[in-house]
Amino acid sequence: MPSDQYIYQDRAVVFLDVLGFQEKLIEFQKEALLNKENNDAEFYISEAVNEFINTFKSVVSFLDENNFSYYLFSDNICITIDFEEDKNRLIDILTTINDLFFKFAQKGYFLRGGLDVGKFIDEKDIAVGVPLAVAVHLEKDVAVYPRIILSENYKKLLDTFEEGKLISEQSIVKKNYLIKQHCEVFYINTFFNLFNNENIIELLETLGNSISKNLIANSLKEKVAIKYEWLRNEFNFFIDQYVSELIFLESDFVPEEDEIQKIISLKIK
């Protein structure tokens, strides 16, 4: 094949965006200007931007460890998944996105995105194809809230693989908890990795604090506030579901009443 020809391959493509990042950029710059002015510093430095970049770097390291291809630009992440030899990777990427969501959320940043599947040119420095365009559309026009939307094609393909027993029983169990539905929209359950996690109380506290801070910070910005109000409702719903159902499904775990009450108390008012 000539070196100037490129092959379309079957790929799942994720597009992620950091919610409200444009305003964060302004905050980063203001902090850098104030630091230099108030401290007579030699350079313009923002601790907030340092934290964000380090979070981004940890995400890149995480993707490398899990052998996912990715492209980074500004506050956007594009991840591509080769699932031709292992169909379970279509479930694996959902858990990976879940982990990425938590890594950012613990630092006060929340992800929104889209996920599609189809023919794609996936080279080292080149990402071309309809699935990326669809994923971007889902992120910008459908997600609205801090959630990652699955395209209709992606959901249908997963269902087909399940019916054909091309994915493992373990993947099927994960699929049932990982994917939520509202009307015609399917999206990732971003609280899935709290299930069967021994640090659930600590993680719930951290996540709840991040959501609460964003609710307070955006209390006078309706378009932004409704996004975090939606996330608060999802968070509280997960806690209700966890203490009434999920906690009893965890392996070798008998919940103490004090622990259940502690978890209930973490709901965001």
BAFI-3210 file (N, C-alpha, C; in Angstrom, 3 decimals, decimal comma, padded with zeros to 6 digits):
// residues 269
n [1|2|3|4|5|6|7|8|9|10|11|12|13|14|15|16|17|18|19|20|21|22|23|24|25|26|27|28|29|30|31|32|33|34|35|36|37|38|39|40|41|42|43|44|45|46|47|48|49|50|51|52|53|54|55|56|57|58|59|60|61|62|63|64|65|66|67|68|69|70|71|72|73|74|75|76|77|78|79|80|81|82|83|84|85|86|87|88|89|90|91|92|93|94|95|96|97|98|99|100|101|102|103|104|105|106|107|108|109|110|111|112|113|114|115|116|117|118|119|120|121|122|123|124|125|126|127|128|129|130|131|132|133|134|135|136|137|138|139|140|141|142|143|144|145|146|147|148|149|150|151|152|153|154|155|156|157|158|159|160|161|162|163|164|165|166|167|168|169|170|171|172|173|174|175|176|177|178|179|180|181|182|183|184|185|186|187|188|189|190|191|192|193|194|195|196|197|198|199|200|201|202|203|204|205|206|207|208|209|210|211|212|213|214|215|216|217|218|219|220|221|222|223|224|225|226|227|228|229|230|231|232|233|234|235|236|237|238|239|240|241|242|243|244|245|246|247|248|249|250|251|252|253|254|255|256|257|258|259|260|261|262|263|264|265|266|267|268|269]
n.u [000,835|000,588|002,498|001,119|-001,507|-004,309|-005,864|-009,191|-010,471|-012,260|-013,305|-013,892|-014,736|-014,040|-014,980|-014,069|-014,740|-013,818|-016,012|-017,089|-014,596|-013,614|-014,170|-012,566|-010,042|-009,836|-009,862|-007,458|-005,567|-006,018|-005,246|-002,509|-001,608|-002,197|-000,596|001,968|001,934|001,324|003,298|005,626|006,834|009,057|008,028|004,922|002,683|000,262|-001,296|-003,615|-003,763|-001,497|-002,292|-004,388|-003,046|-001,328|-003,228|-004,210|-001,903|-001,720|-003,919|-003,159|-001,046|-002,477|-004,017|-001,994|-001,036|-003,167|-003,175|-004,547|-005,203|-004,787|-005,617|-004,718|-005,950|-006,041|-008,546|-009,636|-010,087|-009,480|-010,155|-009,291|-010,381|-009,396|-011,194|-011,363|-010,160|-010,817|-013,803|-014,654|-013,392|-014,997|-016,579|-014,624|-013,653|-015,676|-015,498|-012,998|-013,437|-015,113|-013,284|-011,608|-013,399|-013,704|-011,100|-010,777|-013,000|-012,395|-010,649|-012,222|-013,112|-015,295|-016,338|-017,696|-019,143|-019,019|-019,605|-018,886|-019,019|-017,412|-016,163|-012,818|-009,912|-007,010|-004,203|-000,819|-000,544|-002,891|-006,351|-009,204|-012,535|-016,045|-017,050|-015,735|-016,746|-019,434|-019,217|-018,302|-020,536|-022,438|-021,352|-021,512|-024,182|-026,019|-025,253|-025,193|-025,332|-022,918|-022,026|-021,478|-022,360|-023,697|-023,678|-026,374|-025,546|-023,394|-024,595|-026,326|-024,452|-023,149|-025,317|-025,748|-023,355|-023,658|-025,951|-024,933|-023,120|-020,493|-019,139|-017,906|-019,463|-018,955|-018,525|-021,082|-022,541|-021,321|-022,072|-024,820|-024,903|-023,322|-024,453|-026,868|-030,223|-032,184|-035,181|-034,736|-032,026|-028,875|-026,426|-023,261|-023,025|-021,665|-021,009|-020,347|-017,854|-017,803|-019,144|-018,650|-016,287|-013,846|-013,210|-015,437|-016,841|-014,983|-014,533|-017,099|-017,425|-015,415|-016,258|-018,827|-018,206|-016,886|-018,960|-020,719|-019,195|-019,056|-021,754|-022,231|-020,404|-021,508|-024,021|-025,336|-025,447|-027,423|-027,429|-025,182|-025,490|-027,697|-026,591|-024,928|-026,833|-028,280|-026,287|-025,980|-028,469|-028,224|-026,133|-027,279|-029,328|-027,827|-026,756|-029,106|-029,878|-027,674|-027,604|-030,000|-029,999|-027,596|-025,494|-025,895|-025,203|-022,546|-019,500|-018,870|-019,668|-021,048|-023,041|-022,682|-024,972|-024,284|-022,487|-024,116|-025,863|-024,026|-023,297|-025,765|-025,999|-024,314|-025,576|-026,320|-027,742]
n.v [-001,196|002,260|004,833|007,164|006,584|005,851|003,704|002,926|001,832|-000,241|001,481|002,610|005,793|008,393|011,585|014,054|016,796|019,463|020,740|024,106|025,256|027,518|029,702|028,947|029,329|032,116|032,585|031,293|032,939|035,410|034,749|034,268|036,798|038,300|036,999|037,628|040,395|040,881|039,491|040,233|038,557|036,687|035,327|034,655|032,819|030,351|028,589|027,140|026,538|024,985|022,752|021,835|021,140|019,163|017,281|016,670|015,515|013,232|011,877|011,333|009,591|007,530|006,662|005,763|003,600|001,870|001,267|002,811|004,682|008,189|011,704|014,962|018,236|021,524|021,735|019,364|015,858|013,210|009,872|006,773|003,461|000,246|-002,480|-004,802|-007,349|-007,921|-007,724|-006,999|-004,704|-002,590|-002,336|-001,978|000,583|002,159|001,896|003,005|005,677|006,329|006,240|008,353|010,471|010,587|011,210|013,831|015,037|014,892|016,940|019,065|019,491|018,766|016,356|016,278|014,572|012,560|009,420|007,280|004,824|003,313|003,495|004,552|006,590|006,041|007,109|007,792|010,642|011,468|011,745|010,880|010,816|009,874|008,970|010,607|013,128|012,665|012,082|014,554|016,126|014,915|015,568|018,399|019,059|017,250|016,075|018,157|018,231|017,307|014,615|011,576|010,720|007,910|006,951|006,009|004,022|002,911|001,830|-000,044|-001,769|-002,821|-004,205|-006,092|-007,559|-008,611|-010,222|-012,035|-013,304|-012,412|-010,906|-011,089|-012,679|-011,197|-008,662|-008,163|-007,948|-005,651|-003,858|-003,571|-002,036|000,111|001,659|004,132|005,332|007,956|008,866|008,836|008,858|007,464|007,122|007,195|005,749|007,590|007,113|004,541|003,355|003,599|001,563|-001,373|-000,406|000,024|002,445|004,065|005,984|008,042|008,794|009,594|011,806|013,528|013,880|014,902|017,327|018,649|018,958|020,540|022,881|023,847|024,306|026,417|028,340|028,901|029,877|032,164|031,967|030,846|029,078|027,551|026,656|024,879|022,638|021,586|021,208|019,135|017,153|016,982|015,869|013,353|012,340|012,217|010,418|008,131|007,576|006,936|004,643|003,054|002,549|001,230|-000,905|-001,563|-001,855|-004,260|-006,062|-006,204|-008,010|-010,283|-008,518|-007,011|-004,534|-002,042|-000,386|002,183|002,939|002,980|005,070|007,160|007,343|008,085|010,596|012,078|013,053|015,698|018,734]
n.w [000,000|-000,842|000,825|001,279|001,661|003,716|006,123|006,906|010,004|012,377|015,131|018,485|019,610|021,807|022,985|025,165|027,334|029,487|031,754|031,788|031,287|029,972|031,637|033,734|032,645|032,628|035,378|036,075|034,820|036,110|038,717|038,321|037,539|039,843|041,739|040,854|041,060|043,797|045,167|044,087|042,230|040,048|037,886|036,134|037,817|038,456|040,938|040,675|037,932|037,755|039,256|037,662|035,268|036,221|036,975|034,449|033,391|034,982|034,074|031,440|031,942|033,106|030,919|029,259|030,762|030,493|027,875|025,879|022,942|022,416|022,053|022,830|023,309|024,245|026,618|025,961|025,393|023,291|022,840|021,448|020,658|019,944|019,230|017,864|018,239|020,849|022,166|024,653|025,319|024,692|026,874|028,785|028,192|029,111|031,892|032,180|031,384|033,457|035,608|034,817|035,010|037,779|038,596|037,675|038,922|041,642|041,876|041,463|038,887|036,169|033,775|030,467|027,729|024,641|022,956|020,347|017,653|014,835|011,410|011,172|010,827|012,369|013,221|014,417|014,757|013,681|013,500|012,092|011,052|010,969|013,542|015,477|014,886|015,489|018,227|019,208|018,587|020,295|022,772|022,765|022,106|023,185|025,648|027,666|030,590|033,220|031,978|030,079|026,913|025,204|021,846|019,600|017,848|019,239|021,551|020,348|019,165|021,414|022,565|020,564|020,673|023,221|022,927|021,082|022,593|022,615|024,358|027,725|030,634|032,903|031,783|030,845|033,210|034,270|032,267|032,705|035,010|034,400|032,410|032,040|031,487|030,162|028,978|025,542|025,685|026,345|028,847|030,627|033,828|036,091|038,698|039,064|039,793|042,502|043,529|045,341|046,398|048,771|049,838|049,829|051,426|051,869|049,172|048,393|050,065|049,087|046,417|046,804|048,088|046,003|044,123|045,625|046,020|043,397|042,944|044,716|043,736|041,279|041,706|040,873|038,185|035,996|033,701|034,092|036,694|036,622|035,517|037,490|039,436|038,324|038,459|041,218|041,882|040,631|042,133|044,715|044,165|043,577|046,118|047,553|046,105|046,573|049,394|049,700|047,972|046,323|048,150|049,360|047,483|047,309|047,488|050,129|052,208|054,987|055,847|058,371|060,534|061,378|059,403|057,145|057,827|057,913|055,222|054,105|055,224|053,664|051,484|049,223|050,080]
ca.u [000,000|001,381|002,654|000,223|-002,877|-004,629|-006,895|-010,259|-010,595|-013,341|-012,842|-014,761|-014,092|-014,563|-014,583|-014,350|-014,500|-013,923|-017,130|-016,807|-013,159|-013,315|-014,137|-011,392|-008,872|-009,814|-009,454|-006,032|-004,783|-006,152|-004,420|-001,106|-001,345|-002,209|000,576|003,161|001,789|001,329|004,499|006,785|007,452|009,766|007,222|003,478|002,403|-001,047|-001,357|-004,787|-003,433|-000,540|-003,062|-005,128|-002,109|-000,872|-004,349|-004,196|-000,768|-002,040|-004,863|-002,359|-000,327|-003,488|-004,370|-000,832|-000,998|-004,259|-002,974|-005,518|-004,675|-005,475|-005,159|-005,031|-005,890|-006,643|-009,186|-010,325|-009,409|-010,063|-009,615|-009,750|-010,309|-009,396|-011,917|-011,552|-009,755|-011,414|-015,031|-014,830|-012,813|-016,088|-016,994|-013,447|-013,505|-016,672|-014,934|-011,878|-014,042|-015,569|-012,114|-011,174|-014,376|-013,403|-009,809|-011,024|-013,985|-011,743|-009,954|-013,213|-013,439|-016,240|-016,257|-018,882|-018,599|-019,786|-018,922|-019,473|-018,252|-017,531|-014,934|-012,005|-008,475|-006,409|-002,747|-000,144|-000,865|-004,031|-007,622|-010,164|-013,658|-017,374|-017,281|-015,285|-017,727|-020,629|-018,894|-018,279|-021,938|-023,080|-020,828|-021,934|-025,610|-026,878|-024,834|-025,679|-024,876|-021,646|-022,256|-020,904|-023,460|-023,420|-024,458|-027,284|-024,751|-022,579|-025,490|-026,784|-023,338|-022,993|-026,425|-025,503|-022,279|-024,200|-026,839|-024,116|-022,188|-019,141|-018,507|-017,954|-020,539|-018,541|-018,779|-022,530|-022,940|-020,870|-022,891|-026,124|-024,752|-022,552|-025,217|-028,159|-031,062|-033,237|-035,892|-034,007|-030,591|-028,089|-025,208|-022,485|-023,235|-020,343|-020,764|-020,184|-016,666|-018,001|-019,683|-017,639|-015,050|-013,683|-013,050|-016,610|-017,206|-014,001|-014,767|-018,362|-017,180|-014,645|-017,092|-019,897|-017,634|-016,620|-020,242|-021,241|-018,422|-019,474|-023,103|-022,118|-019,679|-022,322|-025,395|-025,932|-025,293|-028,433|-027,076|-024,170|-026,015|-028,586|-025,765|-024,489|-028,026|-028,542|-025,286|-026,339|-029,591|-027,671|-025,322|-028,200|-030,018|-026,900|-026,680|-030,345|-029,819|-026,587|-027,949|-031,195|-029,862|-026,257|-024,606|-026,134|-024,678|-021,092|-018,983|-018,383|-019,812|-022,238|-022,961|-023,057|-025,983|-023,598|-021,911|-025,232|-026,325|-022,985|-023,406|-026,983|-025,754|-023,470|-026,397|-026,192|-029,044]
ca.v [000,000|003,492|005,457|008,301|006,096|005,517|002,669|003,020|000,658|-000,133|002,089|003,395|007,102|009,191|012,992|014,587|018,224|019,897|021,664|025,449|025,495|028,877|030,560|028,554|029,967|033,500|032,509|030,952|034,121|036,396|034,311|034,465|038,242|038,740|036,437|038,391|041,758|040,910|038,860|040,708|037,331|036,810|034,741|034,571|031,437|030,094|027,271|026,438|025,964|023,900|021,596|021,315|020,495|017,917|016,344|016,256|014,605|011,961|011,222|010,814|008,436|006,490|006,146|004,995|002,337|001,011|001,031|003,485|005,775|009,432|012,985|016,034|019,606|022,422|020,988|018,244|014,565|012,254|008,537|005,789|002,106|-000,862|-003,577|-005,874|-008,644|-008,120|-006,926|-006,519|-003,357|-001,619|-002,138|-001,471|002,031|002,821|001,969|003,957|007,006|006,477|006,584|009,700|011,392|010,743|011,888|015,257|015,496|015,055|018,234|020,106|019,610|017,738|016,052|016,063|013,994|011,679|008,178|006,669|003,731|003,254|003,496|005,678|006,573|006,217|007,082|008,375|012,056|011,746|011,158|011,339|009,921|010,260|008,774|011,757|014,191|012,304|012,230|015,998|016,567|014,430|016,364|019,801|019,288|016,279|015,818|019,303|018,121|016,568|013,193|011,111|010,122|006,839|007,074|004,904|002,951|002,270|001,018|-001,180|-002,700|-003,516|-005,144|-007,167|-008,385|-009,339|-011,264|-013,036|-013,828|-012,034|-010,284|-012,000|-012,496|-010,091|-007,425|-007,974|-007,448|-004,253|-003,088|-003,280|-000,983|001,229|002,464|004,627|005,836|008,934|008,960|008,127|009,112|006,550|007,764|006,394|005,955|008,059|006,704|003,086|002,842|003,630|000,248|-002,347|000,309|000,075|003,846|004,758|007,164|009,088|009,246|010,327|013,104|014,347|014,209|015,777|018,659|019,265|019,369|021,643|024,095|024,350|024,835|027,731|029,256|029,244|030,085|033,305|031,718|029,804|028,083|026,660|026,082|023,738|021,463|021,006|020,746|017,806|016,238|016,773|014,927|012,042|011,953|011,837|009,205|007,017|007,254|006,228|003,322|002,293|002,070|000,391|-002,046|-001,938|-002,201|-005,661|-006,885|-006,221|-009,305|-010,452|-007,256|-006,843|-003,127|-001,625|000,665|003,477|003,256|003,337|006,417|008,095|007,517|008,859|011,993|012,751|013,597|017,156|019,370]
ca.w [000,000|-000,866|002,144|001,419|001,797|005,105|006,201|007,900|010,865|013,360|016,377|019,354|019,768|022,914|023,036|026,497|027,509|030,886|031,877|032,285|031,270|029,513|032,823|034,519|032,041|033,117|036,783|036,106|034,448|037,185|039,841|037,950|037,571|041,237|042,410|040,468|041,580|045,268|045,713|043,325|041,724|038,769|036,818|036,317|038,215|039,042|041,567|040,139|036,623|038,027|039,699|036,516|034,344|036,848|036,846|033,052|033,218|035,625|033,177|030,328|032,474|033,297|029,591|028,799|031,497|030,037|026,431|025,028|022,123|022,789|021,503|023,769|022,788|025,225|027,700|025,334|025,277|022,350|023,088|020,465|021,185|019,000|019,886|016,874|018,786|022,173|022,239|026,025|025,450|024,607|028,265|029,502|028,011|029,961|033,245|032,110|031,404|034,828|036,419|034,427|035,589|039,200|038,758|037,510|039,903|042,938|041,831|041,241|037,464|035,751|032,355|029,648|026,505|023,779|022,606|019,155|017,088|013,382|010,630|011,644|010,541|013,699|013,126|015,577|014,907|012,827|013,915|011,094|010,829|011,430|014,987|016,254|014,664|016,254|019,655|019,491|018,574|021,513|023,886|022,705|021,909|023,861|027,039|028,445|031,975|033,345|031,707|028,817|026,164|024,248|020,619|019,316|017,236|020,276|022,380|019,543|018,997|022,697|022,703|019,604|021,223|024,365|022,405|020,419|023,595|022,209|025,522|028,869|031,610|033,769|031,044|030,778|034,525|034,326|031,323|033,310|036,017|033,854|031,457|032,503|030,404|030,426|027,698|024,475|025,864|027,175|029,325|031,578|035,257|036,540|040,079|039,066|040,475|043,950|043,872|045,778|046,689|050,231|050,241|049,321|052,219|051,542|047,800|048,389|050,695|048,153|045,273|047,282|048,316|044,693|043,544|046,440|045,725|042,091|043,110|045,363|042,848|040,106|042,172|040,162|036,745|035,828|032,690|034,662|037,936|036,366|035,208|038,753|040,132|037,764|039,005|042,630|041,921|040,295|043,290|045,787|043,729|043,750|047,547|047,892|045,492|047,187|050,739|049,659|047,065|045,857|049,253|049,708|046,398|047,387|047,922|051,518|052,927|055,806|056,256|059,716|060,498|061,486|058,099|056,262|058,205|057,510|053,774|053,856|055,643|052,676|050,406|049,090|050,244]
c.u [000,878|001,378|001,705|-001,246|-003,112|-005,852|-007,926|-010,327|-011,766|-012,772|-014,020|-014,018|-014,816|-014,078|-015,023|-013,948|-014,656|-014,971|-016,683|-015,352|-012,802|-013,240|-012,943|-010,131|-008,720|-009,356|-007,959|-005,185|-004,838|-005,258|-002,940|-000,733|-001,272|-000,984|001,828|003,127|001,963|002,633|005,778|007,576|008,111|008,897|005,738|003,122|001,025|-001,047|-002,520|-004,475|-002,402|-001,279|-003,809|-004,207|-001,603|-001,971|-004,398|-003,079|-001,049|-003,017|-004,123|-001,615|-001,274|-003,863|-003,224|-000,794|-002,043|-004,269|-004,086|-004,803|-005,450|-004,833|-005,616|-004,948|-006,712|-007,229|-009,948|-009,449|-010,180|-009,374|-010,164|-009,472|-010,398|-010,027|-012,078|-011,222|-010,395|-012,612|-015,262|-014,258|-013,871|-016,704|-015,844|-013,337|-014,526|-016,155|-013,754|-012,393|-014,533|-014,434|-011,610|-012,100|-014,038|-012,085|-009,979|-011,947|-013,359|-010,970|-010,917|-013,580|-014,354|-016,253|-017,642|-018,388|-019,562|-018,941|-019,642|-018,550|-018,456|-016,178|-014,132|-010,553|-007,758|-004,900|-002,144|-000,546|-002,104|-005,263|-008,701|-011,303|-014,949|-017,558|-016,824|-016,270|-019,000|-020,392|-018,866|-019,701|-022,654|-022,642|-021,437|-023,450|-026,532|-026,535|-025,396|-025,099|-023,523|-021,875|-021,688|-021,964|-022,957|-024,290|-025,372|-026,524|-023,941|-023,444|-025,971|-025,685|-023,095|-024,082|-026,237|-024,434|-022,774|-025,081|-026,043|-023,076|-020,728|-018,415|-018,768|-019,152|-020,225|-018,811|-020,269|-023,060|-022,550|-021,752|-024,211|-026,061|-024,100|-023,374|-026,575|-028,931|-032,040|-033,907|-035,111|-032,497|-029,971|-026,794|-024,550|-022,842|-021,892|-020,037|-020,499|-018,984|-016,707|-018,516|-018,547|-016,281|-014,930|-013,527|-014,269|-016,958|-016,266|-014,256|-016,067|-018,192|-016,462|-015,505|-018,216|-019,404|-017,370|-017,901|-020,790|-020,509|-018,825|-020,899|-023,076|-021,490|-020,538|-023,781|-026,094|-025,777|-026,193|-028,006|-026,052|-024,733|-026,876|-027,806|-025,316|-025,665|-028,412|-027,573|-025,556|-027,463|-029,131|-026,887|-026,232|-028,965|-029,120|-026,824|-027,926|-030,319|-028,780|-027,019|-029,159|-031,018|-028,412|-025,352|-024,739|-025,633|-023,166|-020,611|-018,468|-018,522|-021,135|-022,203|-023,397|-024,043|-025,349|-023,029|-023,000|-025,719|-025,310|-023,091|-024,646|-026,773|-024,944|-024,262|-026,307|-027,574|-029,261]
c.v [001,256|004,173|006,626|007,879|005,608|004,606|003,018|001,709|000,861|000,373|002,659|004,692|007,900|010,627|013,549|016,053|018,560|020,990|023,011|025,850|026,916|029,852|030,227|029,216|031,407|033,531|032,214|032,196|035,194|036,040|034,545|035,934|038,759|038,232|037,244|039,787|041,805|040,391|039,299|039,523|037,560|036,324|034,821|033,100|031,350|028,686|026,455|025,803|024,838|022,617|020,969|020,558|019,181|016,846|015,793|015,246|013,241|011,165|010,593|009,553|007,252|005,848|005,311|003,613|001,353|000,824|001,597|004,566|007,044|010,628|014,056|017,389|020,496|021,593|019,784|016,998|013,715|010,912|007,594|004,380|001,094|-002,064|-004,787|-007,254|-008,949|-007,185|-006,360|-005,120|-002,260|-001,362|-001,534|000,044|002,783|002,953|002,935|005,390|007,324|006,913|007,994|010,747|011,672|011,479|013,404|015,797|015,734|016,367|019,383|020,338|018,462|017,605|015,899|015,484|013,137|010,502|007,544|005,571|003,714|003,229|004,753|005,492|006,980|006,025|007,800|009,827|012,455|011,018|011,717|010,336|010,431|010,067|009,948|012,910|013,934|012,505|013,697|016,544|016,154|015,245|017,758|019,979|018,367|016,140|016,870|019,309|017,403|015,063|012,852|010,271|009,018|007,042|005,863|003,721|002,186|001,336|-000,214|-002,226|-003,492|-004,577|-006,354|-008,127|-009,201|-010,495|-012,398|-013,667|-013,591|-011,245|-011,185|-011,712|-011,325|-008,748|-007,123|-007,429|-005,979|-003,364|-002,664|-002,177|000,278|002,175|002,830|005,190|006,875|009,231|008,183|008,203|008,085|007,246|006,913|006,758|006,312|007,700|005,207|002,631|003,049|002,288|-000,716|-001,696|000,499|001,504|004,686|006,021|008,328|009,663|010,037|011,715|014,046|014,813|015,162|017,190|019,384|019,766|020,584|022,953|024,705|024,897|026,235|028,743|029,727|029,528|031,250|033,180|030,547|028,711|027,081|025,931|024,854|022,465|020,781|020,572|019,349|016,784|015,959|015,751|013,506|011,474|011,459|010,562|007,982|006,607|006,482|004,797|002,442|001,714|001,145|-000,883|-002,473|-002,431|-003,687|-006,617|-007,017|-007,530|-009,259|-009,175|-007,238|-005,418|-002,901|-000,468|002,053|003,909|003,669|004,745|007,485|008,391|008,357|010,331|012,783|013,288|015,125|017,796|020,434]
c.w [000,000|000,503|002,360|001,439|003,222|005,156|007,282|008,681|011,820|014,681|017,163|019,643|020,856|022,768|024,382|026,586|028,992|030,983|032,453|032,216|030,834|030,690|033,703|033,973|032,533|034,570|036,911|035,853|035,537|038,366|039,557|038,018|039,006|042,001|042,099|041,083|043,096|045,875|045,023|042,762|040,368|037,610|037,167|036,596|038,869|039,635|041,004|038,785|036,776|038,400|038,524|035,566|034,919|036,818|035,433|032,809|033,837|034,771|032,006|030,762|032,630|031,961|029,021|029,448|030,991|028,518|025,552|024,213|022,464|022,095|022,483|023,076|023,698|026,369|027,170|025,277|024,272|022,584|022,026|020,978|020,052|019,698|018,976|017,447|020,132|022,325|023,637|026,228|025,311|025,982|029,066|029,382|028,858|031,390|033,285|032,153|032,809|035,744|036,099|035,039|037,049|039,426|038,639|038,598|041,270|043,027|041,532|039,794|037,062|034,231|031,735|028,333|025,727|023,354|021,421|018,643|015,576|012,704|010,933|011,219|011,817|013,601|014,326|015,811|014,116|013,345|012,995|010,973|011,432|012,939|015,847|016,105|015,464|017,745|020,066|019,535|019,862|022,724|023,905|022,741|022,696|025,346|027,993|029,859|032,036|033,202|030,331|028,114|025,238|023,020|020,455|018,725|018,275|021,120|021,616|019,379|020,275|022,881|021,778|020,123|022,416|023,889|021,746|021,320|023,184|023,286|026,725|029,777|032,536|033,094|030,971|032,097|034,664|033,465|031,960|034,356|035,461|032,986|032,042|031,311|030,927|029,100|026,638|024,634|026,805|027,579|030,401|033,015|035,884|037,994|040,203|039,881|041,992|044,449|044,189|046,045|048,198|050,744|049,877|050,111|051,910|050,145|047,694|049,001|049,739|046,988|045,664|047,520|046,998|044,050|044,300|046,155|044,392|042,127|043,708|044,413|041,681|040,453|041,476|038,650|036,383|034,863|033,209|035,876|037,687|036,048|036,496|039,618|039,638|038,361|040,478|042,748|041,602|041,482|044,419|045,438|043,914|045,217|047,980|047,361|046,176|048,530|050,733|048,849|046,842|046,975|049,617|048,623|046,465|048,005|049,361|052,347|053,690|056,372|057,702|059,604|060,568|060,137|057,116|056,557|057,804|056,011|053,435|054,175|054,621|051,493|050,414|049,164|049,174]
res [m|p|s|d|q|y|i|y|q|d|r|a|v|v|f|l|d|v|l|g|f|q|e|k|l|i|e|f|q|k|e|a|l|l|n|k|e|n|n|d|a|e|f|y|i|s|e|a|v|n|e|f|i|n|t|f|k|s|v|v|s|f|l|d|e|n|n|f|s|y|y|l|f|s|d|n|i|c|i|t|i|d|f|e|e|d|k|n|r|l|i|d|i|l|t|t|i|n|d|l|f|f|k|f|a|q|k|g|y|f|l|r|g|g|l|d|v|g|k|f|i|d|e|k|d|i|a|v|g|v|p|l|a|v|a|v|h|l|e|k|d|v|a|v|y|p|r|i|i|l|s|e|n|y|k|k|l|l|d|t|f|e|e|g|k|l|i|s|e|q|s|i|v|k|k|n|y|l|i|k|q|h|c|e|v|f|y|i|n|t|f|f|n|l|f|n|n|e|n|i|i|e|l|l|e|t|l|g|n|s|i|s|k|n|l|i|a|n|s|l|k|e|k|v|a|i|k|y|e|w|l|r|n|e|f|n|f|f|i|d|q|y|v|s|e|l|i|f|l|e|s|d|f|v|p|e|e|d|e|i|q|k|i|i|s|l|k|i|k]
***
